Amino acid sequence: MEDRRGEWVVLQVSGEMDLVTSPAVRQHVHDAVAEGRHWLVLDLSEVRFCDSSGVGVLIAARRLMRSCSGRLRLILPPQDAAHGSHVHRVLAALGVRRLFDVYPDLGAATELDGDDEDAVDPLSA
């Protein structure tokens, strides 16, 4: 579930982010910060379902990373994939998609000189 790419900790999440699985994701985020790792990529490209508890973990991770002057980047499932459209719809419906810097893939998300301004808006046409 965890990988390192230079300064970045990459947490790869797959399957479902729900009431049962979200606490484990939250714990991995906290563990990374406790180890002094403040640049975090949450790779959600293989997540097929996300409920409000999963969204809560994302928002809490964002808050935690901001509190320690860290950086959080997301990789979402491809929007045209059957499971990807669900994750995008949930984030958009709850109005939280705009809170996150989203990148198309791991290479783009872990570029050291990349600025969050370069994030891709997957909801744009």
Secondary structure, 3 states (H helix, E strand, C coil): CEEEECCEEEEEEEEEECCCCHHHHHHHHHHHHHCCCCEEEEEEEEEEEECHHHHHHHHHHHHHHHHCCCEEEEECCCCCCHHHHHHHHHHHHCCCHHHCEEECCHHHHCCCCCCHHHCCCCCCC
